[in-house]
Amino acid sequence: MANQSSHAAAIEPQRPALFARATLAVTIGNMLEFYDFITYSFFAIQIGHTFFPSQGQFGSLMLSLATFGAGFITRPIGGIVIGSYSDRAGRRPAMILSFAMMGCAIITLALTPSYESIGIAAPIIAIAARMVQGFSLGGEVGPTTAYLMESAAPGRRGFAVSWQPASQQIAATAGALVGVVLSKLMSEADLTLYGWRIAFLLGAVCLPFGLYLRATLPETVDLSKVTEKKTGRRFVVIRDNARIIVLGLFILASGTIATYVTQYMTTYAENTLHVATDLAFATSVVSNGLGIAGALLGGWLADRIGRWPVMVWPQLVTLLLTYPIFLWIVETKSAMSLLGGFGFLSLVGSLPYSAFYVALTEGLPQNIRGGAFATIYAVAIATFGGTAQLVVTWLLHVTGNALAPAWYMLFASAVGLAAMTMMRETLPASRS
C-alpha cells in the first residue's frame, strides 16, 4: 500500500502538465495506424502492380488486398504479447516497442524494391512487413488507452481516453487528403513507381518525434507492486472479469464494423450511388471531421453525466435512424443527404465509443488492463475490421440493393446496444 501511495503521489502533480504531451505521444501511434490503413486502401492498385504483377489487374489487386489482410492475422498475437508485456513491465516500454516495430514495418514496405527489381523477394518482404505491422498494432491500443486513463485526473478520464478514437478519424482524414493530392499531382505511372511510397514515408516522418515523446513519459504502473503478482493469480483475475471482457468484445466488434463501413463510404458513394468524385470525397472529409467532434464530445459528456448514458442513448439513436437516413441518401443522392446523412451518423455514432473505451479501461484491474484491452481490440479488428468492407461489397453484389450497408450497420448497432446496456457505470463517485 505504501508503494502504491508513493507512486500515485509521484504521478498526481504531473497530471496537468502531462496531459497534452501524453495525449499526443499516446495517440500518435493510433494515428499512424489509420493513416497507414487509408493510404494502403487508396493505393492498393499501385501497390499490387509493384509487388504482384499479374496478367490481369483483378489478380494483382486481389493479391495486394490479401497482403493488406495479412496484417490482421497477427493482430491478436500482438495484442496478447505486447499487451501482457505492458502489464508486467509497464506501459512506457510496451508503447515504445509497438511504435518502433510499427515504424520499421512502414519504412520497410515503402522502401522495398519492386518485383521487377528483386523478383519473388519483393512480395515476401511486403507480406512480412504487413505481418510485423499487424503484430505491433495489435499491441498498441491496449497499453496506450490504459496510459491515457491512468495518467488523467479522475474527472478528465473520459476526455483523455476520447483522443484514442478521435485520433483514428484525424488520421483517416489526413490519409485521404494525402492520397487525393498525390493522385491529382502525379500521373498513374508515377504513382505506381514512387507516389505511393511518398505517402507512406510522409506518415513515417512522425516516428522520431513519437519515439522521443514516449521515451520521456513517466510510468503509470507501480512496477514494484506488479512484480509481486504471480502468474496463476493473473488467470484468476481474467476469469473473474470474464463478463466485462465478453461485453467489451461484442461492443468493439460493433464499433469496428461501424468504423470500417464508414471509411468505405467514399467508394460506396462513387461506385454504388454514382455521384461525382468530389462529392464522394467531400462526404468522407465531412464524416471524418464530425466523427472527431463526436468522439471528443462523447468523452467530455462521459465525465459529466456518466459512461452508461453516453453509451446507450446515442447508440439507440443510431440504431433507429440508420435505415431512414440511408433510404434518404439512396433515393435523393443529393449533396445535402450525403453530407448531412453520413455526417450525422458519424457524429452520433462516435459518441458512445469514447464513453465505452473509458468504461472498459476503468472496469478492468490494472494488472490485466493493457493485455485484456489489447487482446479484445485486436480480435475485434482482425475478425470484423478485416472483413467489414468485404462483407458490404459482397452484400451489394448479391442483393443489388444500395441499402445493403445499412443492414449490416443495423445488425452491428443492435449487438453493440444490447452489450452496452449491460455495462456497469464506472464514473468515479468523487472526481477531481
TITORTOR-718145 format. One record per residue (C-alpha): residue number from 1; x, y, z. Coordinates in nm, 3 decimals, always signed. Example, Ala and Ser with C-alpha at 12.3 -4.5 7.8 and 13.67 -1.06 7.14 Angstrom:
BEGIN
+-----+---------+---------+---------+
|   k |      c1 |      c2 |      c3 |
+-----+---------+---------+---------+
|   1 |  +1.230 |  -0.450 |  +0.780 |
|   2 |  +1.367 |  -0.106 |  +0.714 |
+-----+---------+---------+---------+
This chain:
BEGIN
+-----+---------+---------+---------+
|   k |      c1 |      c2 |      c3 |
+-----+---------+---------+---------+
|   1 |  +0.000 |  +0.000 |  +0.000 |
|   2 |  +0.287 |  +0.234 |  +0.076 |
|   3 |  +0.437 |  +0.169 |  -0.267 |
|   4 |  +0.107 |  +0.239 |  -0.437 |
|   5 |  +0.057 |  +0.562 |  -0.241 |
|   6 |  +0.404 |  +0.692 |  -0.318 |
|   7 |  +0.360 |  +0.600 |  -0.686 |
|   8 |  +0.029 |  +0.784 |  -0.707 |
|   9 |  +0.183 |  +1.084 |  -0.535 |
|  10 |  +0.462 |  +1.088 |  -0.795 |
|  11 |  +0.216 |  +1.092 |  -1.085 |
|  12 |  -0.052 |  +1.324 |  -0.945 |
|  13 |  +0.140 |  +1.658 |  -0.955 |
|  14 |  +0.235 |  +1.594 |  -1.317 |
|  15 |  -0.119 |  +1.544 |  -1.445 |
|  16 |  -0.198 |  +1.898 |  -1.567 |
|  17 |  +0.136 |  +1.937 |  -1.745 |
|  18 |  +0.141 |  +1.577 |  -1.859 |
|  19 |  -0.200 |  +1.570 |  -2.025 |
|  20 |  -0.122 |  +1.736 |  -2.361 |
|  21 |  +0.216 |  +1.565 |  -2.404 |
|  22 |  +0.083 |  +1.224 |  -2.302 |
|  23 |  -0.219 |  +1.258 |  -2.531 |
|  24 |  -0.002 |  +1.338 |  -2.833 |
|  25 |  +0.258 |  +1.072 |  -2.752 |
|  26 |  -0.003 |  +0.804 |  -2.697 |
|  27 |  -0.239 |  +0.876 |  -2.985 |
|  28 |  +0.034 |  +0.930 |  -3.245 |
|  29 |  +0.061 |  +0.554 |  -3.283 |
|  30 |  -0.310 |  +0.516 |  -3.341 |
|  31 |  -0.298 |  +0.800 |  -3.592 |
|  32 |  -0.017 |  +0.627 |  -3.779 |
|  33 |  -0.221 |  +0.305 |  -3.784 |
|  34 |  -0.525 |  +0.460 |  -3.951 |
|  35 |  -0.312 |  +0.677 |  -4.178 |
|  36 |  -0.146 |  +0.360 |  -4.299 |
|  37 |  -0.484 |  +0.187 |  -4.340 |
|  38 |  -0.629 |  +0.464 |  -4.556 |
|  39 |  -0.305 |  +0.504 |  -4.754 |
|  40 |  -0.282 |  +0.134 |  -4.836 |
|  41 |  -0.651 |  +0.123 |  -4.933 |
|  42 |  -0.612 |  +0.430 |  -5.155 |
|  43 |  -0.306 |  +0.293 |  -5.336 |
|  44 |  -0.396 |  -0.078 |  -5.335 |
|  45 |  -0.387 |  -0.093 |  -5.716 |
|  46 |  -0.042 |  +0.070 |  -5.741 |
|  47 |  +0.098 |  -0.149 |  -5.463 |
|  48 |  -0.040 |  -0.454 |  -5.642 |
|  49 |  +0.137 |  -0.356 |  -5.964 |
|  50 |  +0.462 |  -0.304 |  -5.774 |
|  51 |  +0.478 |  -0.631 |  -5.582 |
|  52 |  +0.229 |  -0.862 |  -5.754 |
|  53 |  +0.243 |  -0.828 |  -6.131 |
|  54 |  -0.028 |  -1.037 |  -6.290 |
|  55 |  -0.177 |  -1.095 |  -6.631 |
|  56 |  -0.494 |  -0.925 |  -6.514 |
|  57 |  -0.548 |  -0.619 |  -6.295 |
|  58 |  -0.803 |  -0.806 |  -6.081 |
|  59 |  -0.549 |  -1.072 |  -5.983 |
|  60 |  -0.288 |  -0.811 |  -5.894 |
|  61 |  -0.538 |  -0.615 |  -5.685 |
|  62 |  -0.659 |  -0.924 |  -5.500 |
|  63 |  -0.302 |  -1.021 |  -5.409 |
|  64 |  -0.242 |  -0.667 |  -5.287 |
|  65 |  -0.556 |  -0.677 |  -5.072 |
|  66 |  -0.460 |  -1.019 |  -4.940 |
|  67 |  -0.126 |  -0.875 |  -4.830 |
|  68 |  -0.311 |  -0.594 |  -4.656 |
|  69 |  -0.528 |  -0.853 |  -4.482 |
|  70 |  -0.221 |  -1.046 |  -4.366 |
|  71 |  -0.163 |  -0.775 |  -4.109 |
|  72 |  -0.496 |  -0.852 |  -3.946 |
|  73 |  -0.394 |  -1.213 |  -3.880 |
|  74 |  -0.111 |  -1.117 |  -3.647 |
|  75 |  -0.302 |  -0.852 |  -3.453 |
|  76 |  -0.443 |  -1.083 |  -3.184 |
|  77 |  -0.096 |  -1.227 |  -3.126 |
|  78 |  +0.044 |  -0.878 |  -3.082 |
|  79 |  -0.243 |  -0.788 |  -2.851 |
|  80 |  -0.166 |  -1.081 |  -2.623 |
|  81 |  +0.214 |  -1.046 |  -2.629 |
|  82 |  +0.264 |  -0.669 |  -2.615 |
|  83 |  -0.049 |  -0.606 |  -2.408 |
|  84 |  +0.058 |  -0.856 |  -2.142 |
|  85 |  +0.409 |  -0.712 |  -2.153 |
|  86 |  +0.263 |  -0.370 |  -2.065 |
|  87 |  +0.102 |  -0.521 |  -1.754 |
|  88 |  +0.431 |  -0.675 |  -1.640 |
|  89 |  +0.694 |  -0.424 |  -1.750 |
|  90 |  +0.489 |  -0.103 |  -1.765 |
|  91 |  +0.304 |  +0.098 |  -2.026 |
|  92 |  +0.600 |  +0.303 |  -2.148 |
|  93 |  +0.829 |  +0.019 |  -2.267 |
|  94 |  +0.535 |  -0.153 |  -2.435 |
|  95 |  +0.436 |  +0.168 |  -2.615 |
|  96 |  +0.794 |  +0.227 |  -2.731 |
|  97 |  +0.822 |  -0.132 |  -2.857 |
|  98 |  +0.497 |  -0.128 |  -3.054 |
|  99 |  +0.566 |  +0.213 |  -3.207 |
| 100 |  +0.922 |  +0.121 |  -3.310 |
| 101 |  +0.805 |  -0.203 |  -3.472 |
| 102 |  +0.524 |  -0.021 |  -3.648 |
| 103 |  +0.763 |  +0.239 |  -3.787 |
| 104 |  +1.017 |  -0.016 |  -3.907 |
| 105 |  +0.744 |  -0.209 |  -4.089 |
| 106 |  +0.607 |  +0.101 |  -4.266 |
| 107 |  +0.954 |  +0.214 |  -4.377 |
| 108 |  +1.041 |  -0.138 |  -4.493 |
| 109 |  +0.728 |  -0.156 |  -4.709 |
| 110 |  +0.786 |  +0.190 |  -4.853 |
| 111 |  +1.150 |  +0.116 |  -4.946 |
| 112 |  +1.116 |  -0.243 |  -5.071 |
| 113 |  +1.216 |  -0.267 |  -5.439 |
| 114 |  +0.960 |  -0.385 |  -5.692 |
| 115 |  +0.906 |  -0.739 |  -5.819 |
| 116 |  +1.077 |  -0.640 |  -6.143 |
| 117 |  +1.390 |  -0.543 |  -5.946 |
| 118 |  +1.433 |  -0.829 |  -5.696 |
| 119 |  +1.180 |  -1.090 |  -5.801 |
| 120 |  +0.994 |  -1.307 |  -5.551 |
| 121 |  +1.177 |  -1.145 |  -5.260 |
| 122 |  +0.965 |  -0.830 |  -5.309 |
| 123 |  +0.624 |  -0.980 |  -5.222 |
| 124 |  +0.780 |  -1.189 |  -4.943 |
| 125 |  +0.925 |  -0.876 |  -4.779 |
| 126 |  +0.598 |  -0.688 |  -4.830 |
| 127 |  +0.394 |  -0.963 |  -4.664 |
| 128 |  +0.644 |  -0.991 |  -4.376 |
| 129 |  +0.629 |  -0.613 |  -4.322 |
| 130 |  +0.250 |  -0.620 |  -4.307 |
| 131 |  +0.254 |  -0.906 |  -4.056 |
| 132 |  +0.505 |  -0.726 |  -3.833 |
| 133 |  +0.296 |  -0.413 |  -3.855 |
| 134 |  -0.018 |  -0.605 |  -3.764 |
| 135 |  +0.161 |  -0.757 |  -3.464 |
| 136 |  +0.273 |  -0.415 |  -3.340 |
| 137 |  -0.067 |  -0.254 |  -3.397 |
| 138 |  -0.235 |  -0.537 |  -3.209 |
| 139 |  -0.038 |  -0.444 |  -2.902 |
| 140 |  -0.066 |  -0.068 |  -2.946 |
| 141 |  -0.419 |  +0.019 |  -2.839 |
| 142 |  -0.436 |  -0.160 |  -2.502 |
| 143 |  -0.128 |  -0.005 |  -2.337 |
| 144 |  -0.196 |  +0.339 |  -2.485 |
| 145 |  -0.560 |  +0.350 |  -2.376 |
| 146 |  -0.461 |  +0.230 |  -2.029 |
| 147 |  -0.196 |  +0.502 |  -2.014 |
| 148 |  -0.441 |  +0.776 |  -2.110 |
| 149 |  -0.682 |  +0.669 |  -1.838 |
| 150 |  -0.416 |  +0.616 |  -1.569 |
| 151 |  -0.238 |  +0.946 |  -1.631 |
| 152 |  -0.555 |  +1.159 |  -1.628 |
| 153 |  -0.728 |  +1.305 |  -1.324 |
| 154 |  -1.049 |  +1.111 |  -1.236 |
| 155 |  -1.270 |  +1.391 |  -1.365 |
| 156 |  -1.095 |  +1.401 |  -1.704 |
| 157 |  -1.052 |  +1.035 |  -1.785 |
| 158 |  -1.333 |  +1.026 |  -2.039 |
| 159 |  -1.199 |  +1.322 |  -2.235 |
| 160 |  -0.842 |  +1.189 |  -2.216 |
| 161 |  -0.939 |  +0.847 |  -2.350 |
| 162 |  -1.162 |  +1.003 |  -2.618 |
| 163 |  -0.847 |  +1.107 |  -2.802 |
| 164 |  -0.793 |  +0.741 |  -2.886 |
| 165 |  -1.097 |  +0.708 |  -3.119 |
| 166 |  -1.066 |  +1.074 |  -3.226 |
| 167 |  -0.711 |  +1.012 |  -3.347 |
| 168 |  -0.843 |  +0.743 |  -3.582 |
| 169 |  -1.070 |  +0.994 |  -3.753 |
| 170 |  -0.792 |  +1.255 |  -3.770 |
| 171 |  -0.557 |  +1.009 |  -3.937 |
| 172 |  -0.823 |  +0.882 |  -4.176 |
| 173 |  -0.883 |  +1.238 |  -4.293 |
| 174 |  -0.509 |  +1.304 |  -4.332 |
| 175 |  -0.459 |  +0.982 |  -4.527 |
| 176 |  -0.745 |  +1.059 |  -4.762 |
| 177 |  -0.615 |  +1.414 |  -4.822 |
| 178 |  -0.262 |  +1.291 |  -4.899 |
| 179 |  -0.397 |  +1.031 |  -5.137 |
| 180 |  -0.614 |  +1.277 |  -5.327 |
| 181 |  -0.339 |  +1.540 |  -5.351 |
| 182 |  -0.082 |  +1.292 |  -5.482 |
| 183 |  -0.329 |  +1.146 |  -5.732 |
| 184 |  -0.401 |  +1.498 |  -5.862 |
| 185 |  -0.033 |  +1.594 |  -5.893 |
| 186 |  +0.108 |  +1.270 |  -6.039 |
| 187 |  +0.043 |  +1.054 |  -6.339 |
| 188 |  -0.068 |  +0.694 |  -6.296 |
| 189 |  +0.280 |  +0.574 |  -6.393 |
| 190 |  +0.448 |  +0.795 |  -6.131 |
| 191 |  +0.201 |  +0.687 |  -5.864 |
| 192 |  +0.288 |  +0.324 |  -5.932 |
| 193 |  +0.661 |  +0.395 |  -5.950 |
| 194 |  +0.706 |  +0.607 |  -5.637 |
| 195 |  +0.395 |  +0.810 |  -5.549 |
| 196 |  +0.250 |  +0.556 |  -5.306 |
| 197 |  +0.592 |  +0.529 |  -5.139 |
| 198 |  +0.589 |  +0.905 |  -5.073 |
| 199 |  +0.253 |  +0.871 |  -4.899 |
| 200 |  +0.385 |  +0.603 |  -4.661 |
| 201 |  +0.708 |  +0.790 |  -4.590 |
| 202 |  +0.512 |  +1.107 |  -4.507 |
| 203 |  +0.348 |  +0.909 |  -4.227 |
| 204 |  +0.686 |  +0.777 |  -4.114 |
| 205 |  +0.810 |  +1.134 |  -4.061 |
| 206 |  +0.644 |  +1.133 |  -3.718 |
| 207 |  +0.844 |  +0.830 |  -3.596 |
| 208 |  +1.142 |  +1.007 |  -3.431 |
| 209 |  +0.911 |  +1.260 |  -3.268 |
| 210 |  +0.676 |  +0.990 |  -3.142 |
| 211 |  +0.957 |  +0.775 |  -3.004 |
| 212 |  +1.107 |  +1.074 |  -2.824 |
| 213 |  +0.776 |  +1.170 |  -2.667 |
| 214 |  +0.705 |  +0.817 |  -2.549 |
| 215 |  +1.055 |  +0.770 |  -2.408 |
| 216 |  +1.017 |  +1.080 |  -2.191 |
| 217 |  +0.677 |  +0.992 |  -2.043 |
| 218 |  +0.654 |  +0.892 |  -1.675 |
| 219 |  +0.532 |  +0.541 |  -1.597 |
| 220 |  +0.177 |  +0.498 |  -1.466 |
| 221 |  +0.218 |  +0.142 |  -1.334 |
| 222 |  +0.370 |  +0.069 |  -0.993 |
| 223 |  +0.625 |  -0.187 |  -1.112 |
| 224 |  +0.735 |  -0.280 |  -0.761 |
| 225 |  +0.380 |  -0.397 |  -0.692 |
| 226 |  +0.331 |  -0.565 |  -1.028 |
| 227 |  +0.635 |  -0.789 |  -0.976 |
| 228 |  +0.476 |  -0.932 |  -0.665 |
| 229 |  +0.184 |  -1.076 |  -0.868 |
| 230 |  +0.204 |  -1.445 |  -0.952 |
| 231 |  +0.115 |  -1.579 |  -1.297 |
| 232 |  -0.159 |  -1.804 |  -1.161 |
| 233 |  -0.324 |  -1.506 |  -0.997 |
| 234 |  -0.343 |  -1.332 |  -1.337 |
| 235 |  -0.558 |  -1.610 |  -1.482 |
| 236 |  -0.787 |  -1.592 |  -1.179 |
| 237 |  -0.830 |  -1.217 |  -1.235 |
| 238 |  -0.909 |  -1.275 |  -1.603 |
| 239 |  -1.169 |  -1.539 |  -1.510 |
| 240 |  -1.330 |  -1.307 |  -1.255 |
| 241 |  -1.360 |  -1.034 |  -1.518 |
| 242 |  -1.489 |  -1.257 |  -1.797 |
| 243 |  -1.821 |  -1.071 |  -1.809 |
| 244 |  -1.676 |  -0.730 |  -1.895 |
| 245 |  -1.427 |  -0.889 |  -2.135 |
| 246 |  -1.704 |  -1.061 |  -2.332 |
| 247 |  -1.919 |  -0.747 |  -2.336 |
| 248 |  -1.617 |  -0.550 |  -2.450 |
| 249 |  -1.561 |  -0.788 |  -2.739 |
| 250 |  -1.921 |  -0.751 |  -2.861 |
| 251 |  -1.913 |  -0.372 |  -2.834 |
| 252 |  -1.576 |  -0.338 |  -3.005 |
| 253 |  -1.694 |  -0.570 |  -3.282 |
| 254 |  -1.995 |  -0.343 |  -3.331 |
| 255 |  -1.781 |  -0.028 |  -3.331 |
| 256 |  -1.526 |  -0.182 |  -3.566 |
| 257 |  -1.792 |  -0.266 |  -3.823 |
| 258 |  -1.935 |  +0.088 |  -3.800 |
| 259 |  -1.590 |  +0.246 |  -3.837 |
| 260 |  -1.475 |  +0.039 |  -4.132 |
| 261 |  -1.809 |  +0.065 |  -4.314 |
| 262 |  -1.797 |  +0.442 |  -4.263 |
| 263 |  -1.449 |  +0.453 |  -4.419 |
| 264 |  -1.599 |  +0.267 |  -4.716 |
| 265 |  -1.849 |  +0.543 |  -4.783 |
| 266 |  -1.631 |  +0.728 |  -5.034 |
| 267 |  -1.614 |  +0.417 |  -5.252 |
| 268 |  -1.984 |  +0.346 |  -5.189 |
| 269 |  -2.090 |  +0.698 |  -5.290 |
| 270 |  -1.884 |  +0.686 |  -5.609 |
| 271 |  -1.930 |  +0.325 |  -5.725 |
| 272 |  -2.280 |  +0.239 |  -5.598 |
| 273 |  -2.461 |  +0.573 |  -5.591 |
| 274 |  -2.262 |  +0.708 |  -5.890 |
| 275 |  -2.219 |  +1.058 |  -5.753 |
| 276 |  -1.936 |  +1.288 |  -5.856 |
| 277 |  -1.590 |  +1.206 |  -5.721 |
| 278 |  -1.553 |  +1.542 |  -5.549 |
| 279 |  -1.884 |  +1.494 |  -5.366 |
| 280 |  -1.782 |  +1.141 |  -5.262 |
| 281 |  -1.455 |  +1.275 |  -5.126 |
| 282 |  -1.629 |  +1.566 |  -4.951 |
| 283 |  -1.863 |  +1.313 |  -4.786 |
| 284 |  -1.562 |  +1.130 |  -4.641 |
| 285 |  -1.398 |  +1.451 |  -4.515 |
| 286 |  -1.719 |  +1.581 |  -4.352 |
| 287 |  -1.796 |  +1.243 |  -4.194 |
| 288 |  -1.446 |  +1.211 |  -4.052 |
| 289 |  -1.449 |  +1.568 |  -3.925 |
| 290 |  -1.779 |  +1.519 |  -3.745 |
| 291 |  -1.651 |  +1.185 |  -3.615 |
| 292 |  -1.363 |  +1.368 |  -3.448 |
| 293 |  -1.605 |  +1.611 |  -3.287 |
| 294 |  -1.834 |  +1.327 |  -3.177 |
| 295 |  -1.553 |  +1.128 |  -3.019 |
| 296 |  -1.426 |  +1.425 |  -2.816 |
| 297 |  -1.778 |  +1.533 |  -2.719 |
| 298 |  -1.856 |  +1.179 |  -2.607 |
| 299 |  -1.555 |  +1.175 |  -2.376 |
| 300 |  -1.641 |  +1.518 |  -2.236 |
| 301 |  -2.000 |  +1.415 |  -2.169 |
| 302 |  -1.889 |  +1.086 |  -2.010 |
| 303 |  -1.700 |  +1.287 |  -1.747 |
| 304 |  -2.011 |  +1.489 |  -1.664 |
| 305 |  -2.314 |  +1.266 |  -1.686 |
| 306 |  -2.158 |  +0.919 |  -1.671 |
| 307 |  -2.036 |  +0.646 |  -1.902 |
| 308 |  -2.360 |  +0.444 |  -1.931 |
| 309 |  -2.598 |  +0.713 |  -2.063 |
| 310 |  -2.342 |  +0.836 |  -2.320 |
| 311 |  -2.300 |  +0.479 |  -2.443 |
| 312 |  -2.664 |  +0.375 |  -2.456 |
| 313 |  -2.875 |  +0.671 |  -2.573 |
| 314 |  -2.667 |  +0.782 |  -2.875 |
| 315 |  -2.633 |  +0.417 |  -2.977 |
| 316 |  -3.013 |  +0.384 |  -2.965 |
| 317 |  -3.049 |  +0.695 |  -3.182 |
| 318 |  -2.802 |  +0.548 |  -3.431 |
| 319 |  -2.996 |  +0.223 |  -3.442 |
| 320 |  -3.328 |  +0.399 |  -3.502 |
| 321 |  -3.207 |  +0.643 |  -3.768 |
| 322 |  -2.956 |  +0.443 |  -3.973 |
| 323 |  -3.208 |  +0.291 |  -4.213 |
| 324 |  -3.417 |  +0.610 |  -4.270 |
| 325 |  -3.100 |  +0.808 |  -4.338 |
| 326 |  -2.968 |  +0.551 |  -4.585 |
| 327 |  -3.309 |  +0.548 |  -4.755 |
| 328 |  -3.297 |  +0.928 |  -4.786 |
| 329 |  -2.945 |  +0.911 |  -4.930 |
| 330 |  -3.021 |  +0.634 |  -5.182 |
| 331 |  -3.343 |  +0.796 |  -5.305 |
| 332 |  -3.211 |  +1.151 |  -5.345 |
| 333 |  -2.833 |  +1.110 |  -5.395 |
| 334 |  -2.809 |  +1.479 |  -5.319 |
| 335 |  -2.522 |  +1.665 |  -5.159 |
| 336 |  -2.744 |  +1.752 |  -4.863 |
| 337 |  -2.837 |  +1.390 |  -4.797 |
| 338 |  -2.484 |  +1.260 |  -4.839 |
| 339 |  -2.311 |  +1.526 |  -4.632 |
| 340 |  -2.589 |  +1.564 |  -4.378 |
| 341 |  -2.689 |  +1.200 |  -4.353 |
| 342 |  -2.349 |  +1.037 |  -4.329 |
| 343 |  -2.222 |  +1.331 |  -4.126 |
| 344 |  -2.499 |  +1.291 |  -3.869 |
| 345 |  -2.444 |  +0.915 |  -3.839 |
| 346 |  -2.073 |  +0.972 |  -3.793 |
| 347 |  -2.127 |  +1.238 |  -3.527 |
| 348 |  -2.385 |  +1.049 |  -3.320 |
| 349 |  -2.225 |  +0.711 |  -3.380 |
| 350 |  -1.892 |  +0.833 |  -3.240 |
| 351 |  -2.035 |  +0.946 |  -2.906 |
| 352 |  -2.083 |  +0.603 |  -2.740 |
| 353 |  -1.737 |  +0.463 |  -2.805 |
| 354 |  -1.540 |  +0.726 |  -2.617 |
| 355 |  -1.755 |  +0.652 |  -2.313 |
| 356 |  -1.712 |  +0.279 |  -2.372 |
| 357 |  -1.333 |  +0.300 |  -2.404 |
| 358 |  -1.302 |  +0.464 |  -2.064 |
| 359 |  -1.566 |  +0.238 |  -1.905 |
| 360 |  -1.387 |  -0.075 |  -2.021 |
| 361 |  -1.046 |  +0.056 |  -1.914 |
| 362 |  -1.174 |  +0.159 |  -1.570 |
| 363 |  -1.361 |  -0.169 |  -1.529 |
| 364 |  -1.051 |  -0.385 |  -1.582 |
| 365 |  -0.798 |  -0.437 |  -1.295 |
| 366 |  -0.465 |  -0.269 |  -1.362 |
| 367 |  -0.266 |  -0.593 |  -1.369 |
| 368 |  -0.459 |  -0.722 |  -1.675 |
| 369 |  -0.577 |  -0.389 |  -1.818 |
| 370 |  -0.327 |  -0.347 |  -2.100 |
| 371 |  -0.331 |  -0.710 |  -2.213 |
| 372 |  -0.707 |  -0.760 |  -2.190 |
| 373 |  -0.794 |  -0.438 |  -2.373 |
| 374 |  -0.532 |  -0.502 |  -2.642 |
| 375 |  -0.649 |  -0.859 |  -2.699 |
| 376 |  -1.019 |  -0.768 |  -2.713 |
| 377 |  -0.949 |  -0.483 |  -2.954 |
| 378 |  -0.715 |  -0.687 |  -3.175 |
| 379 |  -0.956 |  -0.981 |  -3.200 |
| 380 |  -1.243 |  -0.748 |  -3.292 |
| 381 |  -1.034 |  -0.566 |  -3.553 |
| 382 |  -0.894 |  -0.886 |  -3.702 |
| 383 |  -1.231 |  -1.058 |  -3.720 |
| 384 |  -1.463 |  -0.774 |  -3.818 |
| 385 |  -1.239 |  -0.489 |  -3.935 |
| 386 |  -1.061 |  -0.704 |  -4.189 |
| 387 |  -1.390 |  -0.831 |  -4.330 |
| 388 |  -1.631 |  -0.536 |  -4.296 |
| 389 |  -1.573 |  -0.383 |  -4.637 |
| 390 |  -1.559 |  -0.726 |  -4.799 |
| 391 |  -1.897 |  -0.815 |  -4.645 |
| 392 |  -2.054 |  -0.487 |  -4.760 |
| 393 |  -1.917 |  -0.531 |  -5.112 |
| 394 |  -2.048 |  -0.888 |  -5.120 |
| 395 |  -2.393 |  -0.781 |  -4.993 |
| 396 |  -2.414 |  -0.509 |  -5.256 |
| 397 |  -2.318 |  -0.759 |  -5.525 |
| 398 |  -2.552 |  -1.046 |  -5.434 |
| 399 |  -2.854 |  -0.830 |  -5.350 |
| 400 |  -2.811 |  -0.549 |  -5.599 |
| 401 |  -2.963 |  -0.326 |  -5.328 |
| 402 |  -2.793 |  +0.002 |  -5.242 |
| 403 |  -2.932 |  -0.024 |  -4.887 |
| 404 |  -2.717 |  -0.329 |  -4.807 |
| 405 |  -2.462 |  -0.133 |  -4.595 |
| 406 |  -2.749 |  -0.014 |  -4.376 |
| 407 |  -2.849 |  -0.374 |  -4.299 |
| 408 |  -2.500 |  -0.464 |  -4.182 |
| 409 |  -2.470 |  -0.147 |  -3.973 |
| 410 |  -2.813 |  -0.208 |  -3.818 |
| 411 |  -2.710 |  -0.557 |  -3.713 |
| 412 |  -2.384 |  -0.427 |  -3.565 |
| 413 |  -2.557 |  -0.139 |  -3.386 |
| 414 |  -2.816 |  -0.370 |  -3.231 |
| 415 |  -2.549 |  -0.606 |  -3.097 |
| 416 |  -2.348 |  -0.312 |  -2.962 |
| 417 |  -2.654 |  -0.157 |  -2.794 |
| 418 |  -2.750 |  -0.482 |  -2.622 |
| 419 |  -2.398 |  -0.520 |  -2.480 |
| 420 |  -2.377 |  -0.153 |  -2.377 |
| 421 |  -2.694 |  -0.177 |  -2.171 |
| 422 |  -2.524 |  -0.449 |  -1.965 |
| 423 |  -2.210 |  -0.244 |  -1.894 |
| 424 |  -2.173 |  -0.106 |  -1.542 |
| 425 |  -2.129 |  +0.264 |  -1.465 |
| 426 |  -1.764 |  +0.335 |  -1.380 |
| 427 |  -1.770 |  +0.713 |  -1.334 |
| 428 |  -1.575 |  +0.783 |  -1.011 |
| 429 |  -1.802 |  +0.895 |  -0.728 |
| 430 |  -1.550 |  +1.164 |  -0.640 |
| 431 |  -1.399 |  +1.348 |  -0.936 |
| 432 |  -1.118 |  +1.597 |  -0.918 |
+-----+---------+---------+---------+
